[in-house]
């Protein structure tokens, strides 16, 4: 069934395989967490679908809100045995964020786990404690397995009282890690902005990461780019705002909102309509 979503010219049509539509595009901007892996295991069907698309001539750029540089994400994909034949390049929120960090001149207070320290490598920006900082760089919760954003209320209030701006390296609110939902830096940025603070974001859904991906793919015609993702307010909104087509993956972070992992077109359109979003096609999981 084809259903036109209000305010958009696209249609939401269910497909069974990426190959049904991929030949109509020269580049695929594909999300990582929730689409090609769940943080613990790769999705073999997604790996095969992207490999096939590349073999047919499409450029595949994995586009992720990871706060780390692309090389680190490639290492993670290698550890999950996700084939490098399935993609041409990786562009991360961390890559786009590094430019924002460099522009501040520091000193910066890093709000996030030690594993993200490589985000600052080579930037020449001093990292200091909260009392001496001129800007906050949020990459996540210190312990995302045990903490929630509520644990950061007092810290965020102190930082806001000093008028410090925040650079958020990962706009995602939550992601799946296995069967668990894990809070990301975007949840802290959301709460900080709610206090009236200034927050800068470069990852999805914001334009800088799409500009980087377009340059990496060597693309100029947005009509020939397809975005693939499961995050409504990151992957889908970002693609809509950038003016590129969308393949929505429904068995992801919003699965419950669609009423199950494999919804019909009416359910998909209803959820999209509520948020003013558009997805030309959808499927439960990338295959």
Backbone bond lengths (Angstrom), bond angles and torsions (degrees), N, CA, C in turn:
res aa  C-N    CA-C-N  psi(-1)  N-CA   C-N-CA  omega(-1)  CA-C   N-CA-C  phi
1 X - - - 1.464 - - 1.514 108.81 -
2 X 1.338 117.72 135.80 1.447 123.56 176.92 1.522 108.92 -106.07
3 X 1.306 117.33 127.34 1.453 121.64 -179.55 1.514 108.52 -129.70
4 X 1.314 116.68 123.43 1.446 120.21 179.47 1.521 109.61 -78.37
5 X 1.319 116.45 130.85 1.449 120.56 177.89 1.512 109.58 -87.39
6 X 1.328 118.18 140.72 1.456 121.09 -174.85 1.519 111.62 -64.10
7 X 1.345 115.72 138.87 1.449 120.24 176.80 1.506 113.75 81.39
8 X 1.328 118.47 1.13 1.456 122.09 -179.59 1.519 108.81 -135.70
9 X 1.332 115.42 153.26 1.456 119.54 -179.86 1.521 111.73 -91.03
10 X 1.347 117.06 -9.53 1.449 120.01 -176.27 1.518 112.09 -79.03
11 X 1.313 116.30 170.46 1.447 122.59 177.01 1.511 108.76 -125.39
12 X 1.316 115.84 154.92 1.451 121.01 175.98 1.517 108.23 -102.82
13 X 1.310 116.20 107.32 1.458 122.06 -176.37 1.524 109.34 -124.80
14 X 1.313 115.50 131.02 1.457 120.42 -179.16 1.523 110.30 -78.33
15 X 1.335 116.79 133.01 1.463 121.34 175.93 1.523 108.85 -122.80
16 X 1.323 115.31 163.62 1.459 120.56 -179.67 1.521 112.91 -104.45
17 X 1.359 116.78 -21.95 1.453 119.94 -176.35 1.522 109.75 -148.90
18 X 1.325 116.39 141.82 1.457 121.26 177.04 1.519 111.39 -55.84
19 X 1.329 116.99 -33.91 1.463 121.47 -177.83 1.524 113.08 -59.76
20 X 1.342 117.11 -21.05 1.465 119.99 178.31 1.522 112.14 -63.56
21 X 1.332 117.14 -27.39 1.467 120.08 -174.22 1.530 113.83 -126.13
22 X 1.322 118.84 -17.16 1.470 120.81 -169.24 1.522 113.60 -63.87
23 X 1.333 117.89 -27.96 1.461 119.47 -179.13 1.528 111.91 -68.21
24 X 1.320 117.05 -12.02 1.459 120.57 177.76 1.516 113.48 -85.40
25 X 1.333 117.05 3.23 1.464 121.39 -176.06 1.525 110.94 -132.38
26 X 1.332 114.80 149.44 1.463 120.90 177.43 1.521 111.66 -95.83
27 X 1.321 117.52 -18.11 1.463 121.10 -179.40 1.517 110.09 -145.20
28 X 1.316 115.76 142.70 1.454 123.25 176.03 1.522 108.27 -119.07
29 X 1.337 116.42 123.61 1.460 121.67 173.82 1.520 106.82 -101.23
30 X 1.324 117.49 101.94 1.461 121.79 -170.62 1.521 111.78 -109.18
31 X 1.324 115.47 129.61 1.456 122.06 174.56 1.531 109.59 -63.24
32 X 1.323 116.15 161.23 1.467 121.16 -177.00 1.530 110.97 -107.55
33 X 1.345 116.89 -71.80 1.463 119.76 -179.53 1.526 109.83 -62.81
34 X 1.333 116.56 126.63 1.449 121.71 178.61 1.515 114.00 91.26
35 X 1.342 116.58 -13.47 1.465 119.92 -179.29 1.527 110.86 -118.59
36 X 1.336 117.89 -51.39 1.468 118.93 179.68 1.528 112.23 -101.80
37 X 1.340 116.72 -17.18 1.474 119.76 171.94 1.521 108.67 -158.01
38 X 1.325 116.41 167.77 1.464 121.06 -179.82 1.519 112.18 -111.31
39 X 1.335 115.79 18.83 1.452 120.41 -178.74 1.512 113.33 93.11
40 X 1.319 116.52 -17.62 1.464 121.03 -179.77 1.521 112.36 -128.31
41 X 1.338 116.71 -31.30 1.467 120.87 -178.17 1.530 109.22 -139.38
42 X 1.320 115.57 144.57 1.464 119.21 175.25 1.525 109.18 -76.70
43 X 1.342 114.88 161.98 1.456 121.45 174.55 1.535 107.60 -103.65
44 X 1.326 117.46 102.17 1.469 120.54 -174.95 1.522 114.12 -56.99
45 X 1.327 118.06 -35.63 1.466 120.09 -179.13 1.528 110.72 -66.15
46 X 1.329 116.77 -37.29 1.467 120.34 177.01 1.521 110.22 -66.83
47 X 1.311 116.19 -42.60 1.469 121.25 177.14 1.526 110.62 -57.11
48 X 1.322 116.93 -45.90 1.464 121.16 -179.13 1.523 111.60 -66.29
49 X 1.347 116.83 -40.47 1.466 120.77 -178.52 1.519 111.40 -64.86
50 X 1.323 117.30 -42.80 1.460 120.58 -179.71 1.529 111.01 -70.62
51 X 1.321 116.62 -37.07 1.461 120.22 177.01 1.525 110.50 -61.80
52 X 1.324 116.29 -42.50 1.461 121.11 178.21 1.529 111.41 -64.46
53 X 1.327 116.85 -40.62 1.459 120.60 179.43 1.529 110.99 -63.85
54 X 1.326 115.95 -40.65 1.468 119.18 177.51 1.520 110.85 -64.67
55 X 1.320 116.53 -41.36 1.463 120.24 179.97 1.524 111.45 -62.74
56 X 1.334 116.19 -26.92 1.461 121.02 179.40 1.529 112.34 -85.68
57 X 1.353 116.23 -3.43 1.455 119.40 173.65 1.510 117.07 115.73
58 X 1.325 118.64 -2.89 1.466 120.52 -179.27 1.524 110.97 -82.16
59 X 1.329 116.05 144.99 1.461 121.30 170.31 1.524 107.54 -84.26
60 X 1.324 117.34 130.83 1.461 121.59 179.50 1.529 108.62 -112.96
61 X 1.324 115.45 115.66 1.463 121.80 175.99 1.524 107.63 -112.04
62 X 1.324 116.43 118.29 1.457 120.35 175.80 1.527 107.68 -80.03
63 X 1.329 115.43 122.10 1.458 122.33 -171.62 1.522 108.06 -116.61
64 X 1.327 116.38 111.01 1.455 119.69 -170.68 1.518 112.03 -130.78
65 X 1.324 115.91 146.93 1.449 121.14 175.07 1.524 112.37 -86.05
66 X 1.311 117.58 20.99 1.458 119.82 173.15 1.525 109.52 -60.37
67 X 1.349 117.68 136.38 1.456 119.68 179.21 1.522 113.37 -77.13
68 X 1.319 117.82 -0.85 1.462 121.30 -176.75 1.527 111.28 -94.23
69 X 1.323 117.27 158.35 1.467 119.86 174.36 1.525 110.91 -62.08
70 X 1.316 116.83 159.27 1.462 121.86 -174.40 1.519 112.60 -58.84
71 X 1.336 118.01 -36.43 1.466 120.25 -178.59 1.523 111.44 -59.68
72 X 1.327 116.91 -35.90 1.456 120.79 179.43 1.520 111.10 -68.63
73 X 1.331 117.31 -38.19 1.466 120.71 178.40 1.529 110.20 -67.70
74 X 1.321 116.59 -38.18 1.469 119.74 176.55 1.523 110.04 -61.70
75 X 1.336 117.10 -40.25 1.474 120.23 176.71 1.526 110.50 -60.97
76 X 1.330 116.80 -40.50 1.464 120.25 178.95 1.524 110.93 -64.98
77 X 1.329 116.80 -42.50 1.461 120.67 178.04 1.525 110.79 -62.79
78 X 1.325 115.85 -39.99 1.469 119.68 176.73 1.529 110.82 -61.39
79 X 1.335 116.32 -40.91 1.466 120.35 -179.82 1.524 111.60 -64.19
80 X 1.337 116.36 -29.96 1.465 121.49 177.18 1.531 111.72 -86.94
81 X 1.339 116.06 2.83 1.466 123.49 -179.73 1.529 111.73 60.45
82 X 1.341 115.30 35.35 1.458 120.73 174.81 1.519 107.54 -84.01
83 X 1.313 116.85 121.62 1.457 122.17 -169.48 1.528 112.70 -63.91
84 X 1.321 116.12 136.75 1.463 120.47 174.36 1.529 111.41 -71.02
85 X 1.321 117.68 -12.46 1.465 120.62 174.18 1.523 111.89 -70.48
86 X 1.346 116.97 -11.80 1.466 120.91 -176.12 1.527 112.94 -88.85
87 X 1.333 117.95 -5.49 1.458 119.11 -178.11 1.529 110.92 -154.67
88 X 1.328 114.03 156.07 1.463 121.05 177.74 1.515 112.39 -95.38
89 X 1.334 116.88 -34.04 1.460 120.73 -175.75 1.520 109.67 -159.11
90 X 1.330 114.65 163.15 1.460 122.36 174.72 1.526 107.66 -123.70
91 X 1.322 116.23 131.86 1.460 121.94 174.20 1.525 107.40 -122.89
92 X 1.318 116.90 127.28 1.455 121.24 -175.08 1.525 112.03 -114.82
93 X 1.314 114.33 159.17 1.459 119.79 170.89 1.519 109.88 -59.12
94 X 1.327 115.98 -33.92 1.461 120.15 177.61 1.514 112.20 -60.65
95 X 1.341 116.66 -41.13 1.469 120.35 178.33 1.523 110.27 -59.37
96 X 1.341 116.34 -47.28 1.461 120.47 -178.38 1.527 111.32 -70.08
97 X 1.331 116.66 -31.46 1.459 121.06 -177.90 1.518 112.02 -72.62
98 X 1.322 118.03 -32.31 1.463 121.04 -178.43 1.534 111.54 -55.95
99 X 1.318 116.14 -36.54 1.466 119.02 178.41 1.526 111.02 -64.50
100 X 1.345 116.50 -39.23 1.461 119.79 178.50 1.526 111.16 -66.46
101 X 1.332 116.31 -39.48 1.464 120.16 179.06 1.522 110.30 -63.51
102 X 1.325 116.58 -45.04 1.465 121.00 -179.08 1.525 110.95 -60.04
103 X 1.318 116.86 -35.63 1.468 120.61 -178.46 1.521 112.21 -68.49
104 X 1.339 118.88 -25.78 1.462 120.95 -176.97 1.520 111.95 -72.28
105 X 1.323 116.86 -33.65 1.454 120.39 -176.55 1.514 113.88 80.11
106 X 1.357 117.09 -10.53 1.458 121.02 176.95 1.523 111.73 75.61
107 X 1.326 117.39 -169.45 1.464 125.89 -5.97 1.540 111.23 -71.85
108 X 1.347 116.02 154.75 1.455 120.44 -174.38 1.519 111.12 -119.14
109 X 1.321 114.44 147.79 1.462 122.32 171.81 1.516 107.06 -102.98
110 X 1.326 116.92 118.46 1.461 121.22 -179.72 1.518 109.28 -86.55
111 X 1.316 115.88 116.69 1.460 122.66 176.29 1.518 107.58 -105.17
112 X 1.323 116.39 98.16 1.453 120.71 -177.23 1.511 111.70 162.32
113 X 1.333 117.26 175.08 1.463 121.44 -176.17 1.529 112.63 -71.49
114 X 1.323 115.27 155.58 1.463 121.40 -178.55 1.522 111.89 -61.24
115 X 1.334 118.00 -25.67 1.461 120.19 -177.66 1.533 112.39 -64.58
116 X 1.354 117.06 -15.39 1.463 120.54 -178.51 1.526 113.42 -95.07
117 X 1.323 117.46 5.20 1.467 120.69 -175.11 1.525 111.95 -59.01
118 X 1.343 116.98 -29.64 1.468 119.22 -178.17 1.520 112.56 -61.60
119 X 1.328 117.90 -15.65 1.457 120.75 175.98 1.529 111.28 -55.95
120 X 1.344 117.11 -29.30 1.463 121.56 -175.60 1.531 113.14 -93.25
121 X 1.328 117.77 -4.26 1.469 121.08 -175.17 1.530 111.31 -56.81
122 X 1.329 115.07 128.39 1.461 120.76 173.94 1.513 115.18 78.80
123 X 1.335 118.70 1.51 1.462 120.08 -177.56 1.526 112.94 -86.08
124 X 1.334 116.78 -19.69 1.454 119.70 -179.51 1.515 113.79 69.32
125 X 1.328 116.87 24.02 1.462 122.02 -179.59 1.522 108.61 -102.99
126 X 1.323 117.35 130.34 1.456 122.01 -177.65 1.524 110.76 -74.37
127 X 1.335 116.70 133.17 1.461 122.38 173.75 1.523 108.74 -101.29
128 X 1.344 115.93 130.69 1.463 121.43 -175.17 1.525 109.55 -136.55
129 X 1.316 115.95 174.93 1.451 121.40 174.09 1.516 110.94 -72.86
130 X 1.323 115.66 169.31 1.472 119.27 -174.10 1.529 112.57 -60.47
131 X 1.335 117.67 -32.95 1.462 120.38 -175.14 1.522 112.65 -68.34
132 X 1.334 117.62 -24.33 1.464 121.07 -175.36 1.518 113.20 -107.78
133 X 1.315 117.73 4.73 1.461 120.98 -172.70 1.520 112.33 -83.61
134 X 1.343 114.47 152.08 1.459 121.57 172.02 1.514 111.33 -106.07
135 X 1.328 117.03 -15.70 1.458 122.02 -179.38 1.521 108.49 -154.19
136 X 1.322 116.83 150.41 1.465 123.33 177.09 1.521 108.33 -102.96
137 X 1.320 117.35 137.02 1.460 122.07 170.42 1.517 107.01 -116.99
138 X 1.333 116.64 110.51 1.470 121.98 -177.63 1.517 109.67 -98.67
139 X 1.326 116.03 123.38 1.462 120.84 176.66 1.523 112.35 -114.69
140 X 1.328 117.70 -9.80 1.457 120.27 179.22 1.507 111.13 157.00
141 X 1.321 115.85 -173.70 1.452 121.40 175.04 1.526 108.71 -81.53
142 X 1.320 116.49 150.57 1.461 119.21 179.83 1.531 110.84 -61.25
143 X 1.318 116.94 -42.19 1.464 122.31 178.54 1.525 107.90 -132.32
144 X 1.333 116.47 88.11 1.465 119.50 -173.37 1.521 113.55 -74.49
145 X 1.323 117.96 -6.66 1.461 120.37 175.30 1.528 111.62 -84.40
146 X 1.337 116.54 -22.50 1.463 119.76 -174.06 1.520 113.71 -119.02
147 X 1.336 117.16 -24.63 1.460 120.68 -173.69 1.530 111.87 -100.09
148 X 1.343 114.77 164.28 1.463 123.15 171.94 1.527 107.59 -130.72
149 X 1.330 118.05 166.46 1.466 119.46 178.05 1.522 113.55 -56.70
150 X 1.328 117.62 -27.32 1.464 120.39 179.46 1.524 112.09 -60.20
151 X 1.329 116.79 -26.80 1.463 120.59 179.26 1.524 112.52 -70.11
152 X 1.328 117.34 -10.52 1.467 121.53 -174.11 1.525 112.54 -108.19
153 X 1.321 117.53 6.35 1.457 120.57 -177.08 1.517 113.41 -57.59
154 X 1.321 117.47 -47.14 1.467 121.60 -178.15 1.530 110.78 -65.53
155 X 1.337 117.18 -43.61 1.466 121.06 179.70 1.526 110.69 -62.38
156 X 1.327 116.71 -46.40 1.459 119.61 -178.87 1.525 111.42 -63.81
157 X 1.320 117.33 -36.17 1.464 120.54 177.61 1.523 110.98 -64.33
158 X 1.329 116.81 -41.20 1.469 120.14 178.14 1.527 110.69 -63.14
159 X 1.312 116.15 -44.95 1.460 120.19 -178.82 1.520 111.07 -64.76
160 X 1.331 116.51 -40.56 1.464 120.51 179.08 1.520 111.42 -65.44
161 X 1.331 117.28 -35.05 1.464 120.84 -179.17 1.523 111.44 -62.67
162 X 1.320 117.00 -21.55 1.472 121.64 178.18 1.526 111.61 -95.96
163 X 1.331 117.10 -0.34 1.456 120.19 177.17 1.507 114.56 71.97
164 X 1.350 117.41 26.21 1.458 120.00 -177.10 1.531 110.64 -79.21
165 X 1.330 117.92 131.46 1.464 120.41 172.75 1.520 110.14 -76.10
166 X 1.332 115.82 156.69 1.467 121.38 178.43 1.523 109.84 -118.46
167 X 1.324 116.08 135.67 1.457 122.48 167.24 1.525 106.50 -103.81
168 X 1.327 116.66 120.34 1.471 121.31 -178.59 1.520 109.19 -99.76
169 X 1.323 116.19 119.26 1.462 121.01 -175.84 1.521 113.52 -84.87
170 X 1.326 117.42 -9.23 1.467 121.22 178.89 1.522 109.37 -147.59
171 X 1.348 117.98 100.54 1.470 120.23 -177.63 1.522 114.98 -70.57
172 X 1.330 119.83 -8.19 1.462 120.43 178.50 1.524 110.03 -59.98
173 X 1.333 115.47 139.31 1.459 120.78 174.85 1.526 109.73 -81.53
174 X 1.331 116.69 -49.53 1.464 122.37 177.19 1.524 109.48 -140.93
175 X 1.326 116.31 157.64 1.462 122.80 170.41 1.522 107.77 -138.77
176 X 1.328 114.63 161.65 1.460 119.34 173.19 1.526 110.08 -82.73
177 X 1.305 116.26 134.94 1.462 122.71 166.46 1.520 105.44 -123.93
178 X 1.328 114.97 100.46 1.454 118.78 -169.13 1.518 108.63 65.12
179 X 1.332 116.51 -125.76 1.461 121.08 179.15 1.521 112.74 -96.13
180 X 1.343 116.64 5.20 1.460 120.62 -176.01 1.525 110.72 -102.29
181 X 1.324 116.82 150.74 1.459 122.32 171.35 1.517 108.42 -97.90
182 X 1.344 115.18 125.34 1.457 121.99 -175.89 1.528 109.03 -114.25
183 X 1.327 116.82 131.91 1.465 120.57 177.75 1.526 110.70 -72.81
184 X 1.345 115.05 144.12 1.458 122.25 -179.59 1.525 110.25 -117.12
185 X 1.350 115.15 -179.36 1.466 120.33 -177.74 1.521 111.72 -61.17
186 X 1.332 117.19 -28.54 1.453 119.67 179.97 1.519 113.24 -59.42
187 X 1.323 116.91 -29.66 1.462 120.18 177.76 1.528 110.61 -68.44
188 X 1.327 116.76 -37.70 1.463 120.41 176.97 1.526 110.49 -69.82
189 X 1.338 116.38 -40.37 1.462 120.67 178.21 1.524 110.83 -62.96
190 X 1.324 116.63 -41.00 1.466 121.56 177.44 1.525 110.92 -58.06
191 X 1.347 115.69 -47.78 1.463 120.00 -177.79 1.528 111.31 -69.21
192 X 1.336 116.63 -34.70 1.464 120.48 179.32 1.529 110.12 -68.58
193 X 1.320 116.46 -42.42 1.468 120.40 177.68 1.522 110.97 -63.56
194 X 1.337 117.00 -34.39 1.457 120.94 179.72 1.524 111.97 -64.04
195 X 1.340 116.57 -22.46 1.454 120.97 176.09 1.524 111.96 -78.80
196 X 1.330 116.04 -8.90 1.456 120.91 -177.09 1.504 113.52 98.99
197 X 1.337 117.30 9.69 1.458 121.94 -177.78 1.525 111.40 -80.49
198 X 1.328 115.45 161.94 1.461 122.19 176.40 1.523 109.15 -86.53
199 X 1.341 116.37 127.16 1.465 121.75 179.73 1.526 108.74 -127.85
200 X 1.330 116.58 130.32 1.455 122.66 177.46 1.529 108.51 -110.26
201 X 1.331 117.06 132.60 1.453 122.01 -179.85 1.520 109.51 -131.25
202 X 1.336 116.08 140.29 1.463 120.23 179.36 1.523 112.64 -117.21
203 X 1.322 117.72 -17.52 1.464 120.58 -178.07 1.518 111.90 -81.27
204 X 1.334 115.96 -177.56 1.464 121.02 178.17 1.535 110.23 -56.46
205 X 1.311 119.83 132.86 1.467 129.01 15.77 1.524 114.62 -96.92
206 X 1.319 118.76 16.69 1.455 121.25 -172.09 1.531 111.38 -85.98
207 X 1.307 115.46 152.57 1.465 121.58 -168.51 1.535 115.29 -62.85
208 X 1.351 120.57 -37.32 1.468 118.49 -172.93 1.520 114.77 -51.27
209 X 1.326 118.65 -41.31 1.459 119.92 -177.17 1.530 111.28 -68.53
210 X 1.333 117.02 -31.62 1.467 120.33 177.75 1.525 111.22 -72.83
211 X 1.323 116.85 -35.38 1.463 119.76 175.77 1.526 110.68 -62.93
212 X 1.333 116.28 -42.07 1.468 119.98 178.19 1.528 110.08 -63.59
213 X 1.339 116.86 -46.32 1.469 120.65 -178.41 1.524 111.22 -62.16
214 X 1.330 117.25 -39.22 1.461 120.93 179.86 1.526 111.10 -64.16
215 X 1.337 116.11 -41.53 1.471 119.32 176.98 1.523 110.94 -64.61
216 X 1.326 116.40 -43.18 1.467 120.49 -179.28 1.527 110.75 -62.01
217 X 1.329 116.67 -39.00 1.465 121.02 -178.90 1.525 112.59 -79.20
218 X 1.328 116.98 -12.50 1.455 120.31 -177.89 1.511 112.47 68.18
219 X 1.344 115.90 35.42 1.455 121.19 -175.66 1.519 111.45 -104.98
220 X 1.320 116.44 144.50 1.460 121.38 172.72 1.532 111.51 -124.50
221 X 1.318 117.23 -25.19 1.466 122.19 -178.15 1.524 109.70 -96.10
222 X 1.329 116.64 104.36 1.464 119.94 -177.15 1.519 112.53 -67.25
223 X 1.309 117.53 -21.46 1.458 120.42 177.99 1.521 111.49 -66.25
224 X 1.326 116.82 -14.10 1.468 120.88 -178.82 1.525 111.64 -104.97
225 X 1.342 116.59 16.90 1.471 121.29 179.00 1.527 109.32 -116.14
226 X 1.327 116.47 134.42 1.462 122.93 175.78 1.517 108.84 -117.12
227 X 1.329 116.94 128.80 1.458 122.34 172.71 1.520 109.43 -96.06
228 X 1.331 116.16 138.63 1.462 122.55 178.62 1.523 107.63 -123.26
229 X 1.335 117.60 125.23 1.450 118.60 179.85 1.508 113.07 -171.31
230 X 1.351 114.82 169.54 1.458 120.88 -178.98 1.520 113.26 -115.17
231 X 1.314 118.38 -14.65 1.458 121.41 -177.44 1.524 111.66 -85.18
232 X 1.319 117.46 116.08 1.455 120.63 -174.37 1.524 112.55 -64.07
233 X 1.319 117.32 -47.74 1.456 119.88 -174.41 1.515 112.79 -92.36
234 X 1.320 117.80 3.68 1.468 121.76 173.94 1.523 109.20 -117.23
235 X 1.334 117.39 -72.29 1.466 121.30 -177.49 1.530 112.67 -62.33
236 X 1.325 116.48 -49.81 1.458 119.99 -172.36 1.526 111.20 -77.25
237 X 1.309 117.53 -47.58 1.464 119.81 177.69 1.522 110.74 -61.67
238 X 1.331 117.18 -42.09 1.460 120.25 -179.52 1.514 111.92 -60.34
239 X 1.333 116.10 -44.91 1.463 120.50 179.10 1.521 111.10 -66.08
240 X 1.330 116.98 -42.26 1.465 120.57 177.48 1.523 111.03 -59.43
241 X 1.324 116.59 -46.40 1.466 120.70 -178.38 1.523 111.70 -66.12
242 X 1.340 116.71 -31.09 1.464 121.06 -178.80 1.525 111.73 -84.24
243 X 1.334 115.78 -12.36 1.457 119.78 175.78 1.508 114.95 83.77
244 X 1.353 116.96 34.98 1.463 120.30 178.08 1.527 109.62 -122.89
245 X 1.336 115.69 154.98 1.457 121.46 -178.18 1.525 111.31 -67.49
246 X 1.340 114.77 159.37 1.458 121.06 -175.07 1.521 111.61 -130.03
247 X 1.336 115.38 136.05 1.453 123.89 163.54 1.522 106.38 -110.23
248 X 1.328 116.10 110.59 1.458 122.63 -177.64 1.520 110.55 -86.85
249 X 1.324 116.54 130.81 1.464 122.71 173.90 1.528 107.29 -97.73
250 X 1.326 117.04 115.37 1.470 120.27 -170.99 1.528 114.42 -87.55
251 X 1.333 117.68 -24.14 1.466 119.76 -179.72 1.519 108.97 -91.09
252 X 1.333 114.67 61.94 1.454 120.91 -178.53 1.510 110.10 -133.49
253 X 1.324 115.35 -140.31 1.459 119.86 -173.87 1.521 112.26 -65.88
254 X 1.342 119.01 -21.94 1.468 122.02 179.85 1.529 112.82 -105.69
255 X 1.314 117.32 17.81 1.456 121.10 -175.39 1.518 113.83 -52.46
256 X 1.331 116.96 -42.32 1.467 120.33 -178.38 1.524 111.44 -65.30
257 X 1.335 117.22 -33.96 1.463 120.24 -178.79 1.519 111.75 -68.82
258 X 1.324 117.35 -27.94 1.462 120.94 178.37 1.527 111.77 -82.19
259 X 1.337 117.26 -4.57 1.450 121.01 178.53 1.509 113.67 87.18
260 X 1.335 117.47 15.18 1.453 121.34 -179.50 1.514 110.37 142.07
261 X 1.324 117.00 171.07 1.464 120.97 -174.48 1.524 114.61 -71.57
262 X 1.334 117.36 -20.65 1.469 120.01 -174.43 1.529 110.09 -133.13
263 X 1.341 117.96 69.81 1.461 121.20 -173.25 1.525 112.69 -76.72
264 X 1.325 115.52 166.26 1.464 119.88 174.12 1.526 109.12 -88.52
265 X 1.336 115.85 174.31 1.461 121.06 -174.87 1.521 112.05 -62.78
266 X 1.338 117.58 -36.64 1.451 119.77 -179.20 1.526 111.60 -60.65
267 X 1.337 116.44 -42.93 1.461 120.15 -179.99 1.515 111.27 -65.96
268 X 1.329 116.58 -40.08 1.461 120.27 179.49 1.523 110.94 -63.96
269 X 1.329 116.38 -47.01 1.459 120.24 -179.22 1.525 111.21 -63.56
270 X 1.322 116.42 -38.17 1.469 118.91 179.60 1.526 111.01 -60.50
271 X 1.332 116.85 -46.76 1.469 120.31 -179.21 1.522 110.95 -66.42
272 X 1.326 116.75 -41.99 1.460 119.93 178.26 1.528 111.00 -63.23
273 X 1.336 116.46 -43.31 1.467 121.21 -178.80 1.527 111.21 -59.60
274 X 1.323 115.94 -39.88 1.464 120.08 -179.09 1.521 111.96 -59.56
275 X 1.337 116.22 -26.94 1.469 120.51 -176.98 1.525 113.09 -109.09
276 X 1.340 117.06 3.65 1.453 120.13 -179.55 1.517 113.28 67.58
277 X 1.340 116.31 33.71 1.460 121.55 -176.15 1.521 111.25 -111.63
278 X 1.337 115.20 168.73 1.456 121.92 -177.79 1.530 109.61 -140.23
279 X 1.314 116.61 136.80 1.461 122.05 171.60 1.524 107.83 -136.20
280 X 1.299 116.21 120.16 1.473 119.31 -176.79 1.528 111.84 -65.03
281 X 1.345 115.81 -38.91 1.466 120.18 179.15 1.524 109.40 -138.39
282 X 1.342 116.45 163.67 1.456 120.29 176.69 1.505 110.41 -150.32
283 X 1.318 115.63 158.89 1.466 122.79 174.85 1.522 107.45 -156.59
284 X 1.325 116.54 159.69 1.455 120.20 -175.98 1.520 111.25 -64.63
285 X 1.328 117.44 -50.61 1.458 123.13 -179.66 1.516 107.93 -142.67
286 X 1.315 116.44 147.79 1.457 120.53 -177.46 1.519 110.42 -64.30
287 X 1.337 115.56 127.38 1.455 120.87 -178.58 1.522 109.18 -153.68
